[in-house]
């Protein structure tokens, strides 16, 4: 499939890579370094794909429940969900995991707002538009073209904008670079709980 802007590309197992578990491991480590891991945490892995990378990392380290969601049902029996729909209902869990998902959302702020009704903690990866491209139109156009055409991404936040967006969701407890991405751990504000 050449057109990466259409969601049908994610209905094929070939669109997923098993090595994405490294990113899930980094996200779980970020969480476990800041939270008491002797409590019984529950997680929701969105965009789980056929390899369920976050679920596998959790299973290798802890005995926590992980609910999985994706655009189609895979062999492991995940729930089917399109986060680009206006109104959706998901199971309440402690932690929302959006690893390699946010770039594909039409309205990231609206999706995060909706998910905040179901989760207290967020583990997110995002490929930010490099700040050096924003001040130079000649560089910015090819960067956005790559994001849109090569990857099929639907939103384009720089790091400052992403930090601002996530700060409106809650407290950013940690962030770290990972393979040209930024990993975020966000706790919802206490008055929202």
N, C-alpha and C positions, 0 to 999 in steps of 0.2 A: 504494500500500500504506500503510495508516494505522498499523498496529502496527509501530513501529520497534524493538521488542524482539526480533523474530524475525530470524534470519540471512538468510532468503530475500530480504530487501530488497537485499542486496549482490550478488544475482545479476543485477541490472539495471544497464545502463550509466548510466542516469539517476541512480543513487545516488552517482555520482562526479563530482568537479569538476576540470576541467583546472587551475584556479588553485592546486591543492594543490602544484604544483611549486615555489611560493615557499617553502613549508615545507621541502621537500626540499633546496632550494638553501641555506637557512639551516643545516640539519643537515650538509650536505656541507662548508660553509664552516667550521663549528665543528670538524669533523674535520681538515680540511686545514690549519687554523691551528695544530694541535698535533702533527701527524704529518708525517714525511718523505714527500712525495708523489712522489718519484722511484722509490719501490719499487712493485712490481706488486701492488696491493691487490685483494682479491676481496670482493664484497658480496652479501648476500641481502636482497631487498626483500620484506617480508611485507605482505599486503594491497595488492598492487600495483595492482589494478583495471585497467580497460581502458586507462588513460592512462600507466601506469608512470612516475609523476612522478620518483621517485628515479633510475631507470634513465636517463631522458632528461637529467636534470641531470648525471649522471656522464658520459654520452656527449658532452655539449656541452663538457665541461671536461677529460676524461681518457680514456685508453684502458684502462679497468678492466672486468673481467668482473662482471656483475650477474646473479645467479640470482633469478628471480621466483616468488612464491607467492601464491595467493589461493584463495577458496572455490570458484571455478569457473574453467574454462579460458577465457581470452580469446584474441583473434586473434593475439597475439604469442607464444602457446605456453607460458605459464607452467605450473608444476607446480600441481596441485590439493592444497590442504592446509587443514584446519580446525585451528587452534591450540587450540581448546577440546576436542579429543580428548585422552585421557589420555596416550597414548604415540604419538609420531610420530618419524619419522626424516627429517632434511633433509641436504642437502649441507653439508659443512664449508666455511666461508668465513671470512675474517678479520673481517668486520663484519656485524652483524645490524642491520637498519633496521626499526624499528617506528614508523612515522609514521601517526598517526591510527588505531592498532590496539589499543593497550593498554586503552582504556576498554571495549572489547567482549569482553574476556577474562573468563571465569568465575572463574578462579583465577590471577591475574597472577603471584604468587610462584612457583607450580608451573611455569608456562609459561617464565618467565625462567630458572628453574633448569634446565629441560630444554634450552632454547636455549643455555645456557652450556656445554653439552657439545659444541656445534658452532661456537661463535664466541668470539673473544677480545675484541672491541670491540662496543659497543652504541650506536646512535644512536636516541633515543627521544623522541617527543613525547607529552605528556599534559596533559589539562585537569584541574588540581587543584581540589578543592572549596575555595573561598576560606575562609581561616581565620576571617574575621569572621562567617561563618555557623555555625561550629561551636559557638560559645558561646551562641547564641540559637536555641532550638527553633523559634520562630515564623518565623525566616528559613531555618533548616536544612531544614525540611520542603519548602517550595516549591523550594529549590535541588535537592534530591534528586529531587523529582518532575519537574523539568525535565530533569535528567540521565537519568532512567529513561524517562519517557514521550516527551519531545520528541526525545531523541537515541538512546535505546535502550542506554545505557551500563550495564554490569553490575558495575562496581566504582567505589568512591568514596573515593579517597585525597586527603588534604590535602597540601600541599607538604612538611610535616615528615615525614609517613608515607611519602611517595614517596621522599624523600631517604634515609630509613632503609632502606627496601626496596632501593633501588638500591645503597646503601652495602654491603649484605650480598652483593651480586652482584660488586662490585668498587669501584674508585676512581672517584668522579665527577670527571672531568677538566675538565668545563665544564658550565654550565647557563646558559640565557638565556630571557627571555620572548619569545614570538612569538604575536601575535594571540590573546590570552587562554589561551595554552598555555605550558607550560614545556618547553623543549628540553634534553635531557640527552645528554652524551657520557660513557660509562662504559667503563673498561678493567677487564677481569677481573684479579683479584689474581694476581700472578706465580706463586705456588705452585700455582695451579689450571691453569696452562698445560702 
